[in-house]
Amino acid sequence: MVSPDLTPLEDALSHLLSRAPAISRTEIVALPDALDRILAEDQRVPADVPPADNSSVDGYALRQQDLQAAKPLPISARIPAGTAPTPLAAGTAARIFTGSEIPAGADSVVMQEQVDVSETGIQVQTDVEPGQNIRRQGQDLNKGDLALPRGTRLRAQELGLLASMGVAQVPVMGKLKVAILTTGDELVEPGQPLGPGQIYNTNRFTLLGLLRHAACEVVLCEGLADNRAATEATLQKAATEADLIITTGGVSVGEEDHVRAALEATGNLSLWRLAIKPGKPLAFGVIDGTPLLGLPGNPAAVLVTFAMIVMPFIRQCQGQPRIHPVGERLPADFEVPSPSIRRGFFRARKEHKAGELCLAAYPNQSSGMLSSACWADGLAVIPENSEVRIGDVLTYYSFTELLA
């Protein structure tokens, strides 16, 4: 069972996603700049792709009925790619190259490796079927077809598909504007010397990388002093500039944890404390109309809660279809002898042992250790109230699947 003051992950996601504001801003960008952006409009095919029948090999275009066992076919034409062919003369063959348009009258292409060439023409050394080695007009896309629906995240292959349709500019959703606020008087920027009791600001750079990968625009990136008035002022400033505020630290119950208190005082707190490990002290609310996700302060907990909570929220804001991670079911090569009422997300990776694929977990699962996430390739899920023995089958999510 789960403690009544802890919210299960599924309930938390349902609550958050129902309150995710949809981005309405759109912009037109050049195709090379559209990588990882979210398509704002359906893209329909303006013309057949390919636009005409073309050869899939280097070889010879001919009519299958013109072939006679003992008689060479004279070569009447040469068709380089990018040129318009003239109709094929009856009883002849045309030299043709990969991607070249098929001349009218030809119904087959024979690979050059299957042809003997002489001064009098070509002798085909294989059986020939009508239509062989020909890519038909519209084989990839037909005019008017829906090529890519609105909400598609544009990867390299989608950019290539759009280019094949002749699209040079594409409408995309405006980038989600995010403010990053890291809390703690002890935080120092990398490159500066550490004083007594100080540590480097890890979470800022983890979040910068994750948000860039998620096609977001960071519009504010500041530290929050351990001061209630300063925290409230910075949160209100962030609310005027961003679509989403992400904080790290300051949402637990310590005397210097001011984010949750400030949110309750100046905004609205609707979710706090999740039944996951790491990541229990997570807060969600709204300040001046802008949603705020308050993540824990420990670096590994930031990564886990971003993957499981923040990324689905961002996708919802961007208008992407809801993605339910599929994961893999693999046997554990580690043990968890003590059950927890919270669902665990262990930093893990797939390894081969005795010829079998299994899950290995990093030896130290402390939420303060980010090195575990660098060693790992994903997260192994430890169900609530469950022990894990070697060989028990667990669900494993790769970072690629969770953060794509």
Secondary structure in CASP SS format (residue, H / E / C, confidence):
PFRMAT SS
TARGET T0000
AUTHOR 0000-0000-0000
METHOD secondary structure of the structure
MODEL  1
M C 1.00
V C 1.00
S C 1.00
P C 1.00
D C 1.00
L C 1.00
T E 1.00
P C 1.00
L H 1.00
E H 1.00
D H 1.00
A H 1.00
L H 1.00
S H 1.00
H H 1.00
L H 1.00
L H 1.00
S C 1.00
R C 1.00
A C 1.00
P C 1.00
A C 1.00
I C 1.00
S C 1.00
R C 1.00
T E 1.00
E E 1.00
I E 1.00
V E 1.00
A E 1.00
L H 1.00
P H 1.00
D H 1.00
A H 1.00
L C 1.00
D C 1.00
R C 1.00
I E 1.00
L E 1.00
A C 1.00
E C 1.00
D C 1.00
Q E 1.00
R E 1.00
V C 1.00
P C 1.00
A C 1.00
D C 1.00
V E 1.00
P C 1.00
P C 1.00
A C 1.00
D C 1.00
N E 1.00
S E 1.00
S C 1.00
V C 1.00
D C 1.00
G E 1.00
Y E 1.00
A E 1.00
L E 1.00
R C 1.00
Q H 1.00
Q H 1.00
D H 1.00
L C 1.00
Q E 1.00
A C 1.00
A C 1.00
K E 1.00
P C 1.00
L E 1.00
P C 1.00
I E 1.00
S E 1.00
A E 1.00
R E 1.00
I E 1.00
P C 1.00
A C 1.00
G C 1.00
T C 1.00
A C 1.00
P C 1.00
T C 1.00
P C 1.00
L C 1.00
A C 1.00
A C 1.00
G C 1.00
T C 1.00
A E 1.00
A E 1.00
R E 1.00
I E 1.00
F C 1.00
T C 1.00
G C 1.00
S C 1.00
E E 1.00
I C 1.00
P C 1.00
A C 1.00
G C 1.00
A C 1.00
D C 1.00
S E 1.00
V E 1.00
V E 1.00
M E 1.00
Q H 1.00
E H 1.00
Q H 1.00
V E 1.00
D E 1.00
V E 1.00
S E 1.00
E C 1.00
T C 1.00
G E 1.00
I E 1.00
Q E 1.00
V E 1.00
Q C 1.00
T C 1.00
D C 1.00
V C 1.00
E C 1.00
P C 1.00
G C 1.00
Q C 1.00
N C 1.00
I E 1.00
R E 1.00
R C 1.00
Q C 1.00
G C 1.00
Q C 1.00
D C 1.00
L E 1.00
N C 1.00
K C 1.00
G C 1.00
D C 1.00
L E 1.00
A E 1.00
L E 1.00
P C 1.00
R C 1.00
G C 1.00
T C 1.00
R E 1.00
L C 1.00
R C 1.00
A H 1.00
Q H 1.00
E H 1.00
L H 1.00
G H 1.00
L H 1.00
L H 1.00
A H 1.00
S H 1.00
M C 1.00
G C 1.00
V C 1.00
A C 1.00
Q E 1.00
V E 1.00
P E 1.00
V E 1.00
M E 1.00
G C 1.00
K C 1.00
L E 1.00
K E 1.00
V E 1.00
A E 1.00
I E 1.00
L E 1.00
T E 1.00
T E 1.00
G C 1.00
D C 1.00
E C 1.00
L E 1.00
V E 1.00
E C 1.00
P C 1.00
G C 1.00
Q C 1.00
P C 1.00
L C 1.00
G C 1.00
P C 1.00
G C 1.00
Q C 1.00
I E 1.00
Y E 1.00
N C 1.00
T H 1.00
N H 1.00
R H 1.00
F H 1.00
T H 1.00
L H 1.00
L H 1.00
G H 1.00
L H 1.00
L H 1.00
R H 1.00
H H 1.00
A C 1.00
A C 1.00
C E 1.00
E E 1.00
V E 1.00
V E 1.00
L E 1.00
C E 1.00
E E 1.00
G E 1.00
L E 1.00
A C 1.00
D C 1.00
N C 1.00
R H 1.00
A H 1.00
A H 1.00
T H 1.00
E H 1.00
A H 1.00
T H 1.00
L H 1.00
Q H 1.00
K H 1.00
A H 1.00
A H 1.00
T H 1.00
E H 1.00
A C 1.00
D C 1.00
L E 1.00
I E 1.00
I E 1.00
T E 1.00
T E 1.00
G C 1.00
G C 1.00
V C 1.00
S C 1.00
V C 1.00
G C 1.00
E C 1.00
E C 1.00
D C 1.00
H C 1.00
V H 1.00
R H 1.00
A H 1.00
A H 1.00
L H 1.00
E H 1.00
A H 1.00
T H 1.00
G C 1.00
N E 1.00
L E 1.00
S E 1.00
L E 1.00
W E 1.00
R C 1.00
L E 1.00
A C 1.00
I E 1.00
K E 1.00
P C 1.00
G C 1.00
K C 1.00
P C 1.00
L C 1.00
A E 1.00
F E 1.00
G E 1.00
V E 1.00
I E 1.00
D C 1.00
G C 1.00
T E 1.00
P E 1.00
L E 1.00
L E 1.00
G E 1.00
L E 1.00
P C 1.00
G C 1.00
N C 1.00
P H 1.00
A H 1.00
A H 1.00
V H 1.00
L H 1.00
V H 1.00
T H 1.00
F H 1.00
A H 1.00
M H 1.00
I H 1.00
V H 1.00
M H 1.00
P H 1.00
F H 1.00
I H 1.00
R H 1.00
Q H 1.00
C H 1.00
Q H 1.00
G C 1.00
Q C 1.00
P C 1.00
R C 1.00
I C 1.00
H C 1.00
P C 1.00
V C 1.00
G C 1.00
E E 1.00
R E 1.00
L E 1.00
P E 1.00
A E 1.00
D C 1.00
F C 1.00
E C 1.00
V E 1.00
P C 1.00
S C 1.00
P C 1.00
S C 1.00
I C 1.00
R C 1.00
R E 1.00
G E 1.00
F E 1.00
F E 1.00
R E 1.00
A E 1.00
R E 1.00
K E 1.00
E E 1.00
H E 1.00
K E 1.00
A C 1.00
G C 1.00
E E 1.00
L E 1.00
C E 1.00
L E 1.00
A E 1.00
A E 1.00
Y C 1.00
P C 1.00
N C 1.00
Q C 1.00
S C 1.00
S C 1.00
G C 1.00
M C 1.00
L C 1.00
S H 1.00
S H 1.00
A H 1.00
C H 1.00
W H 1.00
A C 1.00
D C 1.00
G E 1.00
L E 1.00
A E 1.00
V E 1.00
I E 1.00
P C 1.00
E C 1.00
N C 1.00
S C 1.00
E C 1.00
V E 1.00
R C 1.00
I C 1.00
G C 1.00
D C 1.00
V E 1.00
L E 1.00
T E 1.00
Y E 1.00
Y E 1.00
S E 1.00
F H 1.00
T H 1.00
E H 1.00
L H 1.00
L H 1.00
A C 1.00
END
